[in-house]
């Protein structure tokens, strides 16, 4: 029997921790699967991985597919991820991560186990495993993992903005014995089969905001079962709100163009939502409590970090997807 393979998609915008991420992917893999890391680096040539770490690139030259562009020219993370996905060949699985993540040992085995559990549970390969991450700090050249322990994450929302943007928040909960139904796809920890790209696909017209909402609603409309993993095995860098990977932080781009790109993204989000049938939007409301047609959140779609009445309980289940 042929070994299964995983395409790990990493797009990086000026990220000094990209090397730590790629190293962790390879060093913490189980050895049960062939791992191919597709990298699209948006940085100056002198700061790029092949220039700074030639020995590492030589060691993994058969396991890395690499593209680079100067940081003045990219059109955002959605565009970059869509471009990077063109490097997929015949891999079985697709794992999309951020450029500042590290992993527990056997991360690949655990993701595939969760995916296979979903396939068995729902009788289809249209399964997505996704969640927020644990967190880590990088101090004095050392990765310090926090939030270690048997936990997973459950993502809900804290607001529905006038521009149709939702405010997601991932609450940590105890690790589960079964998959947990999810109402949100976390773009930096997103695992499925590569056929998803033909069934749904990435939207290259998305600059940044709205990316995860579009992933979620288009995947749901295509019949995918979206689930949180039983346990988290990925760690995201803590506090990246003002970090060099943000194009507005110490910018090298025209900020007027940045504003134009944001407007284009909001327009694309509106277009995508309006392209989803009323029936599917209503099914998603029934499933999630997110009411796009009336632009509001039902209580059950809201994060528990917001104070809720004691009689409010979660009523949605994965069976509501059927």
Residue pairs with C-beta under 8 A, 6 or more apart in sequence:
3 32
3 33
3 34
4 32
4 33
4 34
4 92
4 93
4 112
5 33
5 34
5 35
5 36
5 90
5 91
5 92
5 93
6 33
6 34
6 35
6 36
6 91
6 92
6 93
6 94
6 95
6 108
6 111
6 112
7 36
7 38
7 87
7 88
7 89
7 91
7 93
7 94
7 95
7 194
8 25
8 35
8 36
8 37
8 38
8 95
8 97
9 38
9 81
9 84
9 85
9 94
9 95
9 96
9 97
10 18
10 21
10 22
10 25
10 37
10 38
10 39
10 40
10 84
10 97
10 98
10 99
11 39
11 40
11 41
11 42
11 77
11 80
11 81
11 84
11 99
12 18
12 21
12 39
12 40
12 41
12 42
12 43
12 99
12 245
13 42
13 43
13 71
13 74
13 77
13 80
13 99
13 245
13 246
13 247
14 42
14 43
14 47
14 71
14 244
14 245
15 21
15 43
15 99
15 100
15 244
15 245
16 244
17 99
17 100
17 138
17 237
18 39
18 41
18 49
18 99
18 100
19 49
19 52
19 53
19 56
20 100
20 102
20 138
20 143
21 97
21 98
21 99
21 100
21 101
21 102
22 37
22 39
22 49
22 56
22 64
23 56
24 101
24 102
24 103
24 143
25 35
25 37
25 97
25 103
25 107
26 35
26 37
26 60
26 63
28 102
28 103
28 104
28 105
28 106
28 107
29 35
29 106
29 107
29 108
30 105
30 106
30 107
30 108
30 109
32 108
32 109
32 112
33 93
33 108
33 109
33 112
34 63
34 91
35 63
35 108
36 63
36 64
36 65
36 89
36 91
37 60
37 63
37 64
37 65
38 64
38 65
38 66
38 84
38 85
38 87
38 88
39 49
39 64
39 65
39 66
39 67
39 84
40 67
40 68
40 69
40 80
40 81
40 83
40 84
40 87
41 48
41 49
41 66
41 67
41 68
41 69
42 68
42 69
42 70
42 71
42 73
42 74
42 80
43 68
43 70
43 71
44 70
44 71
45 51
45 68
45 70
48 68
49 56
49 57
49 66
50 57
50 66
57 64
57 66
65 87
67 83
67 84
67 87
71 252
71 253
72 252
72 253
74 80
74 247
75 204
75 207
75 261
76 206
76 207
76 208
76 247
76 261
76 265
77 187
77 206
77 207
77 208
77 211
78 202
78 203
78 204
78 205
78 206
78 207
78 208
78 211
78 214
78 265
79 204
79 205
79 206
79 207
81 96
81 187
81 202
82 201
82 202
82 203
82 204
83 204
85 94
85 197
85 201
85 202
88 94
88 194
88 197
91 194
92 193
92 194
93 111
93 112
93 115
93 191
93 192
93 193
93 194
94 190
94 191
94 192
94 193
94 194
94 196
94 197
95 108
95 111
95 190
95 191
96 187
96 188
96 189
96 190
96 191
97 188
97 189
97 190
97 234
98 187
98 188
98 189
98 236
98 237
99 245
100 236
100 237
100 240
100 243
100 245
101 133
101 188
101 189
101 234
101 235
101 236
101 237
102 136
102 143
102 145
102 234
102 235
103 233
103 234
103 235
104 110
104 233
104 234
104 235
106 233
107 233
107 234
110 229
110 231
110 233
111 129
111 191
111 229
111 233
114 129
114 179
114 191
114 227
114 229
114 230
115 127
115 129
115 191
115 192
115 193
117 178
117 179
117 230
118 127
118 129
118 179
118 225
118 227
119 125
119 127
121 178
121 179
121 318
122 225
122 318
124 223
124 225
125 193
125 195
126 199
126 222
126 223
126 224
126 225
127 192
127 193
127 224
127 225
127 227
128 182
128 185
128 190
128 191
128 192
128 196
128 219
128 224
128 225
128 226
128 227
129 179
129 190
129 191
129 192
129 227
129 228
129 229
130 182
130 184
130 185
130 186
130 189
130 190
130 191
130 226
130 227
130 228
130 229
131 152
131 153
131 154
131 155
131 170
131 182
131 186
131 189
131 228
131 229
131 232
132 153
132 155
132 170
132 186
132 189
132 232
132 236
133 153
133 186
133 188
133 189
133 232
133 234
133 235
133 236
134 145
134 146
134 147
134 148
134 151
134 232
134 234
134 235
134 236
135 146
135 147
135 235
135 236
135 237
135 238
136 143
136 144
136 145
136 146
136 235
136 236
136 237
136 238
137 143
137 144
137 146
137 237
137 238
138 144
138 237
145 235
146 235
146 238
147 172
147 235
150 174
150 175
150 231
151 172
151 173
151 174
151 175
151 231
151 232
152 172
152 173
152 174
152 175
152 176
152 180
152 228
152 229
152 230
152 231
152 232
153 170
153 171
153 172
153 173
153 186
153 228
153 232
154 170
154 171
154 173
154 180
154 182
154 228
155 168
155 169
155 170
155 171
155 182
155 183
155 184
155 186
155 228
155 303
156 168
156 169
156 171
156 183
156 184
156 301
156 302
156 303
156 304
157 166
157 167
157 168
157 169
157 184
157 290
157 297
157 301
157 302
157 303
158 167
158 168
158 169
158 302
158 303
158 305
158 306
159 166
159 167
159 297
160 166
160 167
160 290
160 295
160 296
160 297
161 167
162 295
163 266
163 269
164 210
164 213
164 266
164 269
164 270
164 273
164 292
164 295
165 209
165 210
165 213
165 266
165 269
166 184
166 213
166 290
166 297
168 184
168 186
168 212
169 303
169 305
170 186
171 303
171 304
171 305
175 230
175 231
175 232
176 228
176 230
176 231
177 230
178 230
179 227
179 228
179 229
179 230
179 318
180 227
180 228
180 230
181 225
181 226
181 227
181 228
181 287
181 316
181 317
181 318
181 320
181 321
182 226
182 227
182 228
183 216
183 226
183 287
183 288
183 289
183 290
183 301
183 316
184 212
184 216
184 226
185 212
185 215
185 216
185 219
185 226
186 212
187 211
187 212
187 215
188 236
189 234
189 236
190 215
192 224
196 219
196 224
199 222
199 224
200 215
200 218
200 219
200 222
200 224
202 215
203 211
203 214
203 218
203 268
203 272
205 264
205 265
205 268
206 214
206 265
206 268
206 269
207 261
207 262
207 264
207 265
208 247
208 262
208 265
209 262
209 265
209 266
209 269
210 265
210 266
210 268
210 269
213 269
213 273
214 268
214 269
214 272
216 226
217 272
217 273
217 276
217 280
217 281
217 284
217 292
218 272
218 276
219 226
220 226
220 280
220 283
220 284
220 287
220 321
221 276
221 277
221 280
221 284
225 318
225 321
227 318
237 243
240 246
242 249
243 249
244 250
247 253
247 258
248 255
248 258
251 258
273 281
273 292
276 284
276 292
278 293
281 292
281 293
282 293
283 321
284 290
284 292
285 291
285 292
285 293
285 298
286 316
286 320
287 316
287 320
287 321
288 301
288 316
289 297
289 298
289 299
289 300
289 301
289 302
289 316
290 297
290 298
290 301
291 297
291 298
299 308
299 309
299 312
300 312
300 313
300 314
300 315
300 316
302 308
